[in-house]
Amino acid sequence: MVRIISGTLVEVGLGKIKPEEISKIILDGKRENAGKTLPPCGLYLVSVEY
């Protein structure tokens, strides 16, 4: 799921998806509306803050 969200945010940064569409993509729950799945290498947890 993190890889899909990250891929979607990359597409927002590239201008392929508008930031306003993110909530709709999540609420619809349709995988085909989200961005590409990023590869697992390089994704890691840096910190957790409360």
mmCIF file as Biopython writes it, N, C-alpha, C and O atoms, coordinates in Angstrom:
data_model
#
loop_
_atom_site.group_PDB
_atom_site.id
_atom_site.type_symbol
_atom_site.label_atom_id
_atom_site.label_alt_id
_atom_site.label_comp_id
_atom_site.label_asym_id
_atom_site.label_entity_id
_atom_site.label_seq_id
_atom_site.pdbx_PDB_ins_code
_atom_site.Cartn_x
_atom_site.Cartn_y
_atom_site.Cartn_z
_atom_site.occupancy
_atom_site.B_iso_or_equiv
_atom_site.auth_seq_id
_atom_site.auth_asym_id
_atom_site.pdbx_PDB_model_num
ATOM 1   N N  . MET A ? 1  ? 0.822   -1.193 0.000   1.0 0.0 1  A 1 
ATOM 2   C CA . MET A ? 1  ? 0.000   0.000  0.000   1.0 0.0 1  A 1 
ATOM 3   C C  . MET A ? 1  ? 0.866   1.258  0.000   1.0 0.0 1  A 1 
ATOM 4   O O  . MET A ? 1  ? 0.551   2.231  -0.685  1.0 0.0 1  A 1 
ATOM 5   N N  . VAL A ? 2  ? 1.956   1.240  0.766   1.0 0.0 2  A 1 
ATOM 6   C CA . VAL A ? 2  ? 2.853   2.397  0.810   1.0 0.0 2  A 1 
ATOM 7   C C  . VAL A ? 2  ? 3.453   2.652  -0.561  1.0 0.0 2  A 1 
ATOM 8   O O  . VAL A ? 2  ? 3.633   3.803  -0.958  1.0 0.0 2  A 1 
ATOM 9   N N  . ARG A ? 3  ? 3.764   1.588  -1.285  1.0 0.0 3  A 1 
ATOM 10  C CA . ARG A ? 3  ? 4.350   1.739  -2.610  1.0 0.0 3  A 1 
ATOM 11  C C  . ARG A ? 3  ? 3.351   2.353  -3.588  1.0 0.0 3  A 1 
ATOM 12  O O  . ARG A ? 3  ? 3.741   3.127  -4.462  1.0 0.0 3  A 1 
ATOM 13  N N  . ILE A ? 4  ? 2.083   2.021  -3.453  1.0 0.0 4  A 1 
ATOM 14  C CA . ILE A ? 4  ? 1.047   2.591  -4.329  1.0 0.0 4  A 1 
ATOM 15  C C  . ILE A ? 4  ? 0.842   4.059  -4.000  1.0 0.0 4  A 1 
ATOM 16  O O  . ILE A ? 4  ? 0.752   4.892  -4.901  1.0 0.0 4  A 1 
ATOM 17  N N  . ILE A ? 5  ? 0.768   4.381  -2.713  1.0 0.0 5  A 1 
ATOM 18  C CA . ILE A ? 5  ? 0.583   5.780  -2.298  1.0 0.0 5  A 1 
ATOM 19  C C  . ILE A ? 5  ? 1.769   6.621  -2.755  1.0 0.0 5  A 1 
ATOM 20  O O  . ILE A ? 5  ? 1.591   7.731  -3.258  1.0 0.0 5  A 1 
ATOM 21  N N  . SER A ? 6  ? 2.977   6.096  -2.581  1.0 0.0 6  A 1 
ATOM 22  C CA . SER A ? 6  ? 4.172   6.826  -3.003  1.0 0.0 6  A 1 
ATOM 23  C C  . SER A ? 6  ? 4.180   7.044  -4.512  1.0 0.0 6  A 1 
ATOM 24  O O  . SER A ? 6  ? 4.515   8.130  -4.984  1.0 0.0 6  A 1 
ATOM 25  N N  . GLY A ? 7  ? 3.818   6.031  -5.253  1.0 0.0 7  A 1 
ATOM 26  C CA . GLY A ? 7  ? 3.746   6.161  -6.716  1.0 0.0 7  A 1 
ATOM 27  C C  . GLY A ? 7  ? 2.719   7.186  -7.147  1.0 0.0 7  A 1 
ATOM 28  O O  . GLY A ? 7  ? 2.929   7.915  -8.116  1.0 0.0 7  A 1 
ATOM 29  N N  . THR A ? 8  ? 1.613   7.246  -6.434  1.0 0.0 8  A 1 
ATOM 30  C CA . THR A ? 8  ? 0.575   8.237  -6.734  1.0 0.0 8  A 1 
ATOM 31  C C  . THR A ? 8  ? 1.085   9.641  -6.430  1.0 0.0 8  A 1 
ATOM 32  O O  . THR A ? 8  ? 0.832   10.569 -7.199  1.0 0.0 8  A 1 
ATOM 33  N N  . LEU A ? 9  ? 1.796   9.808  -5.325  1.0 0.0 9  A 1 
ATOM 34  C CA . LEU A ? 9  ? 2.355   11.113 -4.979  1.0 0.0 9  A 1 
ATOM 35  C C  . LEU A ? 9  ? 3.420   11.556 -5.974  1.0 0.0 9  A 1 
ATOM 36  O O  . LEU A ? 9  ? 3.553   12.749 -6.247  1.0 0.0 9  A 1 
ATOM 37  N N  . VAL A ? 10 ? 4.179   10.607 -6.519  1.0 0.0 10 A 1 
ATOM 38  C CA . VAL A ? 10 ? 5.150   10.951 -7.561  1.0 0.0 10 A 1 
ATOM 39  C C  . VAL A ? 10 ? 4.423   11.491 -8.784  1.0 0.0 10 A 1 
ATOM 40  O O  . VAL A ? 10 ? 4.865   12.466 -9.390  1.0 0.0 10 A 1 
ATOM 41  N N  . GLU A ? 11 ? 3.311   10.863 -9.149  1.0 0.0 11 A 1 
ATOM 42  C CA . GLU A ? 11 ? 2.548   11.335 -10.307 1.0 0.0 11 A 1 
ATOM 43  C C  . GLU A ? 11 ? 1.930   12.694 -10.058 1.0 0.0 11 A 1 
ATOM 44  O O  . GLU A ? 11 ? 1.765   13.477 -10.994 1.0 0.0 11 A 1 
ATOM 45  N N  . VAL A ? 12 ? 1.581   12.995 -8.802  1.0 0.0 12 A 1 
ATOM 46  C CA . VAL A ? 12 ? 1.118   14.342 -8.459  1.0 0.0 12 A 1 
ATOM 47  C C  . VAL A ? 12 ? 2.255   15.332 -8.695  1.0 0.0 12 A 1 
ATOM 48  O O  . VAL A ? 12 ? 2.048   16.398 -9.274  1.0 0.0 12 A 1 
ATOM 49  N N  . GLY A ? 13 ? 3.447   14.976 -8.248  1.0 0.0 13 A 1 
ATOM 50  C CA . GLY A ? 13 ? 4.609   15.840 -8.432  1.0 0.0 13 A 1 
ATOM 51  C C  . GLY A ? 13 ? 4.953   16.069 -9.893  1.0 0.0 13 A 1 
ATOM 52  O O  . GLY A ? 13 ? 5.452   17.135 -10.254 1.0 0.0 13 A 1 
ATOM 53  N N  . LEU A ? 14 ? 4.694   15.085 -10.729 1.0 0.0 14 A 1 
ATOM 54  C CA . LEU A ? 14 ? 4.965   15.212 -12.154 1.0 0.0 14 A 1 
ATOM 55  C C  . LEU A ? 14 ? 3.830   15.916 -12.905 1.0 0.0 14 A 1 
ATOM 56  O O  . LEU A ? 14 ? 3.942   16.185 -14.101 1.0 0.0 14 A 1 
ATOM 57  N N  . GLY A ? 15 ? 2.744   16.211 -12.197 1.0 0.0 15 A 1 
ATOM 58  C CA . GLY A ? 15 ? 1.619   16.899 -12.813 1.0 0.0 15 A 1 
ATOM 59  C C  . GLY A ? 15 ? 0.648   16.002 -13.561 1.0 0.0 15 A 1 
ATOM 60  O O  . GLY A ? 15 ? -0.222  16.495 -14.278 1.0 0.0 15 A 1 
ATOM 61  N N  . LYS A ? 16 ? 0.786   14.688 -13.406 1.0 0.0 16 A 1 
ATOM 62  C CA . LYS A ? 16 ? -0.112  13.750 -14.084 1.0 0.0 16 A 1 
ATOM 63  C C  . LYS A ? 16 ? -1.438  13.592 -13.345 1.0 0.0 16 A 1 
ATOM 64  O O  . LYS A ? 16 ? -2.460  13.280 -13.955 1.0 0.0 16 A 1 
ATOM 65  N N  . ILE A ? 17 ? -1.419  13.808 -12.036 1.0 0.0 17 A 1 
ATOM 66  C CA . ILE A ? 17 ? -2.611  13.738 -11.202 1.0 0.0 17 A 1 
ATOM 67  C C  . ILE A ? 17 ? -2.677  15.026 -10.400 1.0 0.0 17 A 1 
ATOM 68  O O  . ILE A ? 17 ? -1.661  15.503 -9.894  1.0 0.0 17 A 1 
ATOM 69  N N  . LYS A ? 18 ? -3.870  15.586 -10.283 1.0 0.0 18 A 1 
ATOM 70  C CA . LYS A ? 18 ? -4.034  16.806 -9.490  1.0 0.0 18 A 1 
ATOM 71  C C  . LYS A ? 18 ? -4.101  16.449 -8.008  1.0 0.0 18 A 1 
ATOM 72  O O  . LYS A ? 18 ? -4.680  15.423 -7.650  1.0 0.0 18 A 1 
ATOM 73  N N  . PRO A ? 19 ? -3.516  17.281 -7.138  1.0 0.0 19 A 1 
ATOM 74  C CA . PRO A ? 19 ? -3.547  16.994 -5.701  1.0 0.0 19 A 1 
ATOM 75  C C  . PRO A ? 19 ? -4.961  16.810 -5.156  1.0 0.0 19 A 1 
ATOM 76  O O  . PRO A ? 19 ? -5.169  16.034 -4.223  1.0 0.0 19 A 1 
ATOM 77  N N  . GLU A ? 20 ? -5.919  17.508 -5.723  1.0 0.0 20 A 1 
ATOM 78  C CA . GLU A ? 20 ? -7.306  17.413 -5.261  1.0 0.0 20 A 1 
ATOM 79  C C  . GLU A ? 20 ? -7.906  16.036 -5.517  1.0 0.0 20 A 1 
ATOM 80  O O  . GLU A ? 20 ? -8.896  15.667 -4.884  1.0 0.0 20 A 1 
ATOM 81  N N  . GLU A ? 21 ? -7.327  15.284 -6.424  1.0 0.0 21 A 1 
ATOM 82  C CA . GLU A ? 21 ? -7.865  13.971 -6.794  1.0 0.0 21 A 1 
ATOM 83  C C  . GLU A ? 21 ? -7.467  12.869 -5.802  1.0 0.0 21 A 1 
ATOM 84  O O  . GLU A ? 21 ? -8.052  11.786 -5.822  1.0 0.0 21 A 1 
ATOM 85  N N  . ILE A ? 22 ? -6.491  13.130 -4.946  1.0 0.0 22 A 1 
ATOM 86  C CA . ILE A ? 22 ? -5.991  12.099 -4.028  1.0 0.0 22 A 1 
ATOM 87  C C  . ILE A ? 22 ? -7.095  11.554 -3.129  1.0 0.0 22 A 1 
ATOM 88  O O  . ILE A ? 22 ? -7.236  10.339 -2.990  1.0 0.0 22 A 1 
ATOM 89  N N  . SER A ? 23 ? -7.877  12.439 -2.518  1.0 0.0 23 A 1 
ATOM 90  C CA . SER A ? 23 ? -8.935  11.959 -1.618  1.0 0.0 23 A 1 
ATOM 91  C C  . SER A ? 23 ? -9.972  11.139 -2.378  1.0 0.0 23 A 1 
ATOM 92  O O  . SER A ? 23 ? -10.480 10.150 -1.848  1.0 0.0 23 A 1 
ATOM 93  N N  . LYS A ? 24 ? -10.292 11.527 -3.597  1.0 0.0 24 A 1 
ATOM 94  C CA . LYS A ? 24 ? -11.255 10.771 -4.404  1.0 0.0 24 A 1 
ATOM 95  C C  . LYS A ? 24 ? -10.700 9.383  -4.741  1.0 0.0 24 A 1 
ATOM 96  O O  . LYS A ? 24 ? -11.428 8.391  -4.696  1.0 0.0 24 A 1 
ATOM 97  N N  . ILE A ? 25 ? -9.421  9.321  -5.076  1.0 0.0 25 A 1 
ATOM 98  C CA . ILE A ? 25 ? -8.780  8.039  -5.394  1.0 0.0 25 A 1 
ATOM 99  C C  . ILE A ? 25 ? -8.859  7.102  -4.189  1.0 0.0 25 A 1 
ATOM 100 O O  . ILE A ? 25 ? -9.175  5.921  -4.336  1.0 0.0 25 A 1 
ATOM 101 N N  . ILE A ? 26 ? -8.572  7.630  -3.002  1.0 0.0 26 A 1 
ATOM 102 C CA . ILE A ? 26 ? -8.610  6.812  -1.795  1.0 0.0 26 A 1 
ATOM 103 C C  . ILE A ? 26 ? -10.033 6.369  -1.474  1.0 0.0 26 A 1 
ATOM 104 O O  . ILE A ? 26 ? -10.258 5.205  -1.142  1.0 0.0 26 A 1 
ATOM 105 N N  . LEU A ? 27 ? -10.990 7.283  -1.569  1.0 0.0 27 A 1 
ATOM 106 C CA . LEU A ? 27 ? -12.377 6.954  -1.242  1.0 0.0 27 A 1 
ATOM 107 C C  . LEU A ? 27 ? -12.997 5.982  -2.233  1.0 0.0 27 A 1 
ATOM 108 O O  . LEU A ? 27 ? -13.797 5.132  -1.842  1.0 0.0 27 A 1 
ATOM 109 N N  . ASP A ? 28 ? -12.640 6.091  -3.513  1.0 0.0 28 A 1 
ATOM 110 C CA . ASP A ? 28 ? -13.172 5.174  -4.519  1.0 0.0 28 A 1 
ATOM 111 C C  . ASP A ? 28 ? -12.678 3.750  -4.307  1.0 0.0 28 A 1 
ATOM 112 O O  . ASP A ? 28 ? -13.403 2.787  -4.558  1.0 0.0 28 A 1 
ATOM 113 N N  . GLY A ? 29 ? -11.436 3.623  -3.842  1.0 0.0 29 A 1 
ATOM 114 C CA . GLY A ? 29 ? -10.878 2.301  -3.590  1.0 0.0 29 A 1 
ATOM 115 C C  . GLY A ? 29 ? -10.579 1.500  -4.842  1.0 0.0 29 A 1 
ATOM 116 O O  . GLY A ? 29 ? -10.430 0.280  -4.775  1.0 0.0 29 A 1 
ATOM 117 N N  . LYS A ? 30 ? -10.488 2.171  -5.989  1.0 0.0 30 A 1 
ATOM 118 C CA . LYS A ? 30 ? -10.197 1.474  -7.244  1.0 0.0 30 A 1 
ATOM 119 C C  . LYS A ? 30 ? -8.716  1.618  -7.566  1.0 0.0 30 A 1 
ATOM 120 O O  . LYS A ? 30 ? -8.224  2.727  -7.775  1.0 0.0 30 A 1 
ATOM 121 N N  . ARG A ? 31 ? -8.021  0.512  -7.604  1.0 0.0 31 A 1 
ATOM 122 C CA . ARG A ? 31 ? -6.583  0.507  -7.817  1.0 0.0 31 A 1 
ATOM 123 C C  . ARG A ? 31 ? -6.194  1.175  -9.139  1.0 0.0 31 A 1 
ATOM 124 O O  . ARG A ? 31 ? -5.153  1.827  -9.215  1.0 0.0 31 A 1 
ATOM 125 N N  . GLU A ? 32 ? -7.003  1.022  -10.158 1.0 0.0 32 A 1 
ATOM 126 C CA . GLU A ? 32 ? -6.654  1.554  -11.483 1.0 0.0 32 A 1 
ATOM 127 C C  . GLU A ? 32 ? -6.627  3.082  -11.525 1.0 0.0 32 A 1 
ATOM 128 O O  . GLU A ? 32 ? -6.069  3.659  -12.459 1.0 0.0 32 A 1 
ATOM 129 N N  . ASN A ? 33 ? -7.213  3.742  -10.539 1.0 0.0 33 A 1 
ATOM 130 C CA . ASN A ? 33 ? -7.200  5.206  -10.495 1.0 0.0 33 A 1 
ATOM 131 C C  . ASN A ? 33 ? -5.932  5.758  -9.852  1.0 0.0 33 A 1 
ATOM 132 O O  . ASN A ? 33 ? -5.615  6.936  -10.013 1.0 0.0 33 A 1 
ATOM 133 N N  . ALA A ? 34 ? -5.217  4.920  -9.134  1.0 0.0 34 A 1 
ATOM 134 C CA . ALA A ? 34 ? -4.000  5.358  -8.438  1.0 0.0 34 A 1 
ATOM 135 C C  . ALA A ? 34 ? -2.813  5.320  -9.387  1.0 0.0 34 A 1 
ATOM 136 O O  . ALA A ? 34 ? -2.922  4.862  -10.525 1.0 0.0 34 A 1 
ATOM 137 N N  . GLY A ? 35 ? -1.679  5.808  -8.899  1.0 0.0 35 A 1 
ATOM 138 C CA . GLY A ? 35 ? -0.458  5.823  -9.697  1.0 0.0 35 A 1 
ATOM 139 C C  . GLY A ? 35 ? 0.205   4.457  -9.749  1.0 0.0 35 A 1 
ATOM 140 O O  . GLY A ? 35 ? -0.328  3.463  -9.257  1.0 0.0 35 A 1 
ATOM 141 N N  . LYS A ? 36 ? 1.383   4.439  -10.358 1.0 0.0 36 A 1 
ATOM 142 C CA . LYS A ? 36 ? 2.148   3.202  -10.479 1.0 0.0 36 A 1 
ATOM 143 C C  . LYS A ? 36 ? 2.659   2.752  -9.114  1.0 0.0 36 A 1 
ATOM 144 O O  . LYS A ? 36 ? 2.866   3.564  -8.213  1.0 0.0 36 A 1 
ATOM 145 N N  . THR A ? 37 ? 2.856   1.451  -8.983  1.0 0.0 37 A 1 
ATOM 146 C CA . THR A ? 37 ? 3.452   0.902  -7.773  1.0 0.0 37 A 1 
ATOM 147 C C  . THR A ? 37 ? 4.963   1.063  -7.878  1.0 0.0 37 A 1 
ATOM 148 O O  . THR A ? 37 ? 5.575   0.606  -8.843  1.0 0.0 37 A 1 
ATOM 149 N N  . LEU A ? 38 ? 5.563   1.715  -6.882  1.0 0.0 38 A 1 
ATOM 150 C CA . LEU A ? 38 ? 7.012   1.898  -6.894  1.0 0.0 38 A 1 
ATOM 151 C C  . LEU A ? 38 ? 7.711   0.611  -6.482  1.0 0.0 38 A 1 
ATOM 152 O O  . LEU A ? 38 ? 7.139   -0.200 -5.753  1.0 0.0 38 A 1 
ATOM 153 N N  . PRO A ? 39 ? 8.948   0.416  -6.943  1.0 0.0 39 A 1 
ATOM 154 C CA . PRO A ? 39 ? 9.699   -0.772 -6.525  1.0 0.0 39 A 1 
ATOM 155 C C  . PRO A ? 39 ? 10.048  -0.685 -5.035  1.0 0.0 39 A 1 
ATOM 156 O O  . PRO A ? 39 ? 10.157  0.414  -4.491  1.0 0.0 39 A 1 
ATOM 157 N N  . PRO A ? 40 ? 10.223  -1.826 -4.376  1.0 0.0 40 A 1 
ATOM 158 C CA . PRO A ? 40 ? 10.458  -1.823 -2.937  1.0 0.0 40 A 1 
ATOM 159 C C  . PRO A ? 40 ? 11.818  -1.291 -2.520  1.0 0.0 40 A 1 
ATOM 160 O O  . PRO A ? 40 ? 11.978  -0.864 -1.377  1.0 0.0 40 A 1 
ATOM 161 N N  . CYS A ? 41 ? 12.798  -1.304 -3.405  1.0 0.0 41 A 1 
ATOM 162 C CA . CYS A ? 41 ? 14.127  -0.843 -3.007  1.0 0.0 41 A 1 
ATOM 163 C C  . CYS A ? 41 ? 14.125  0.673  -2.781  1.0 0.0 41 A 1 
ATOM 164 O O  . CYS A ? 41 ? 13.606  1.434  -3.597  1.0 0.0 41 A 1 
ATOM 165 N N  . GLY A ? 42 ? 14.696  1.079  -1.693  1.0 0.0 42 A 1 
ATOM 166 C CA . GLY A ? 42 ? 14.802  2.505  -1.408  1.0 0.0 42 A 1 
ATOM 167 C C  . GLY A ? 42 ? 13.701  3.064  -0.528  1.0 0.0 42 A 1 
ATOM 168 O O  . GLY A ? 42 ? 13.819  4.195  -0.056  1.0 0.0 42 A 1 
ATOM 169 N N  . LEU A ? 43 ? 12.646  2.320  -0.293  1.0 0.0 43 A 1 
ATOM 170 C CA . LEU A ? 43 ? 11.582  2.785  0.595   1.0 0.0 43 A 1 
ATOM 171 C C  . LEU A ? 43 ? 11.840  2.240  1.993   1.0 0.0 43 A 1 
ATOM 172 O O  . LEU A ? 43 ? 11.908  1.027  2.189   1.0 0.0 43 A 1 
ATOM 173 N N  . TYR A ? 44 ? 11.983  3.134  2.959   1.0 0.0 44 A 1 
ATOM 174 C CA . TYR A ? 44 ? 12.214  2.696  4.334   1.0 0.0 44 A 1 
ATOM 175 C C  . TYR A ? 44 ? 11.668  3.729  5.303   1.0 0.0 44 A 1 
ATOM 176 O O  . TYR A ? 44 ? 11.503  4.900  4.961   1.0 0.0 44 A 1 
ATOM 177 N N  . LEU A ? 45 ? 11.392  3.279  6.514   1.0 0.0 45 A 1 
ATOM 178 C CA . LEU A ? 45 ? 10.845  4.134  7.559   1.0 0.0 45 A 1 
ATOM 179 C C  . LEU A ? 45 ? 11.971  4.948  8.191   1.0 0.0 45 A 1 
ATOM 180 O O  . LEU A ? 45 ? 12.954  4.387  8.675   1.0 0.0 45 A 1 
ATOM 181 N N  . VAL A ? 46 ? 11.825  6.264  8.183   1.0 0.0 46 A 1 
ATOM 182 C CA . VAL A ? 46 ? 12.850  7.139  8.740   1.0 0.0 46 A 1 
ATOM 183 C C  . VAL A ? 46 ? 12.577  7.414  10.207  1.0 0.0 46 A 1 
ATOM 184 O O  . VAL A ? 46 ? 13.480  7.320  11.038  1.0 0.0 46 A 1 
ATOM 185 N N  . SER A ? 47 ? 11.332  7.755  10.530  1.0 0.0 47 A 1 
ATOM 186 C CA . SER A ? 47 ? 10.999  8.033  11.924  1.0 0.0 47 A 1 
ATOM 187 C C  . SER A ? 47 ? 9.496   7.948  12.138  1.0 0.0 47 A 1 
ATOM 188 O O  . SER A ? 47 ? 8.706   7.991  11.195  1.0 0.0 47 A 1 
ATOM 189 N N  . VAL A ? 48 ? 9.130   7.825  13.400  1.0 0.0 48 A 1 
ATOM 190 C CA . VAL A ? 48 ? 7.725   7.821  13.785  1.0 0.0 48 A 1 
ATOM 191 C C  . VAL A ? 48 ? 7.564   8.936  14.823  1.0 0.0 48 A 1 
ATOM 192 O O  . VAL A ? 48 ? 8.281   8.968  15.823  1.0 0.0 48 A 1 
ATOM 193 N N  . GLU A ? 49 ? 6.626   9.840  14.580  1.0 0.0 49 A 1 
ATOM 194 C CA . GLU A ? 49 ? 6.399   10.946 15.499  1.0 0.0 49 A 1 
ATOM 195 C C  . GLU A ? 49 ? 4.943   10.949 15.954  1.0 0.0 49 A 1 
ATOM 196 O O  . GLU A ? 49 ? 4.036   10.674 15.169  1.0 0.0 49 A 1 
ATOM 197 N N  . TYR A ? 50 ? 4.739   11.255 17.199  1.0 0.0 50 A 1 
ATOM 198 C CA . TYR A ? 50 ? 3.384   11.313 17.749  1.0 0.0 50 A 1 
ATOM 199 C C  . TYR A ? 50 ? 3.062   12.725 18.136  1.0 0.0 50 A 1 
ATOM 200 O O  . TYR A ? 50 ? 1.965   12.997 18.623  1.0 0.0 50 A 1 
#
